[in-house]
Amino acid sequence: MSVDRVVVNASPLIVLFKSGQADLLPQLFSEILIPQAVWQEVTLPQGDAASQQLPDAAWAIPVEVLVNSDIAAWDLGAGESAVLSYGLQNPGYRAIIDDAAARRCARTLGITTLGTGGVLVLAKRRGLIDSVGDRLESLQEAGLWLSESIITLLKQQAGE
């Protein structure tokens, strides 16, 4: 399935902005939706890269989302719940989300997801970047936790 339209959670936005890689999003996707709960989570802390840059990102489209009761039962954060609810209600959108519990919820409910590392793999496959290795390291320096096995898997998926 082609990935063209996405709904994005806070942590991927934060680490992509903080690592200087958020510009990949509009190059990869034609529509990038940010639920209001996520928008608030990213912009309320003042002074970091994401809170300063997201409001000016022309590609970021804020959207109101009603949380689905099946997702609310998982007791996830407000942002994760909104992202997954949108993905459940709109199957043509891929949810960009890293939280392990949220990804389990998504798998259970059949919501397609993509992690932040997967965004880099997609960028490599589409010829936007030369390598995922250094970029994964930048994500880690920006605060994204990735196990060695996930790093190895992402590099393999990118053909490295």
N, C-alpha and C positions, 0 to 999 in steps of 0.2 A: 504494500500500500504506500502510495506516495505521500510524503509529509509536506504539506503546504500551509496549513492553517493550524495555529497552536494557541493554547491558553496556558499562561506561565505563572508558576508559583514564585514566592518571594526569594527563597534561597538561591535558585538559579539566577534570578535577576541580580541579586546582590553580588554574588561571586563573579558573574560576567561583567558587571560594571566595574567592580573593584579591581579585576584583573585586566581591564581595558579591552575586553572581548565582546561587549554587548553589541557592537556594530555587526557581528555575524548574524544576529537575529533577523534584521530586515533583508539581509542578503540571502538568507535561507528560506524565509517564509513570507508569503504574500499578506498574511493577516496574523497579527500578534495581539491577542486579547489579554488584558490584565484585570481580573476581578477587583472590585472596589476594596474588598477585605485585604487583598494582596497589595494594592496600590497604597493603602493606608499603612500597612506593615512596613513597606519599603520607604515611604516618604516621611513618616512621623519622626524617626530618629534623625535629627538634623546634623549635617556636617560630613556624612560619608558620601562616597562617589555615587552610590545608587540613589540616595535621597535627593542629591543635587541634580543628577542627570535625567532621571526618569521623567519628571514633569516636562522636560524640554524635548523628549524623544518623540518625534512626530509619528514614528511607527507604532508606538504603544497606544492601544485603544482601551480605555477603561470601560468596564462593563459591569452592570448590576447582575448579581446571581443569587437566586433563591436556593438554599441548601436543600438537597434531596434528603428525605427521611432515612433512606437506606444508608446514605453516606454519613448523616448525622449520628447514626447508631455506632459508628466506628470511633467517635470521640476524638477526632483529629483536630488540628488547629483550624482557625477560621479560614485562613488562606488555602490550606490543603483541601478543606471541605468545599470551598467555593470552586476551586480549580477542577476537582473531581466531579462535582455536581454539573458544571458546565460541560465537561467531557462526556458525562453520562447522557445528558440531555441533547448533546450535539455530537453524534458519533463521527462526523467529518473532521473533528478537531483532535489533535494529539495534545495530551497534558504533559507539559514539561515540569517534572517534579522529581525530587531526590529523596525525600523522606521515606524511610523503609516501611513504616506502617501504612503510609499513604499509597505506596506502590503495591503493598499486599492487598489493600482495599481495592485498588484499581484492577489488579489481576482477578480478584474474586468477582467483581462486577463487570468485567469485560471492557474496561476503559483502556484505550491504547495510551501508552506513556513513552516518554523519552527523557532520559536523565541529562544533566548538564554535560557530562562526559560524552554522551551520545550526540549532543549537538556538535561537538568537535569532530566526532567520527563522520557525521553527515557533511560537515564543512569540508573535510578532507576528501570524501567521496565525490563531492560536487566541484572540487578543484579550487576552493576558496583559500585553503591553507596547505602548506607543504607537509607539515608533520603535526601529530597530536601530542607527542612527548613533552616538549617544552611548554605547550599550552596547558596540558594537564597539570604540570608543575606550577604554573601561574595560578590555576584554579585552587590548588592546594594552599599556596601562599596566601590566597584571598580568603581562605577559611573553609573550603570544601574538603570534607574528609573522604578520602578514597583509599580502600585497601589495596595492597600490592596485587592481589588477584584481580581486582576490578581494573586496575591500571593495565595489567598484562592483557586482560580480555579486550579492553578498549583499543590498545595498540594492535592486537591481532585483528580486530574488526576493521581497523584503519589500514591494514596491510603493512604494519611496521614490525 
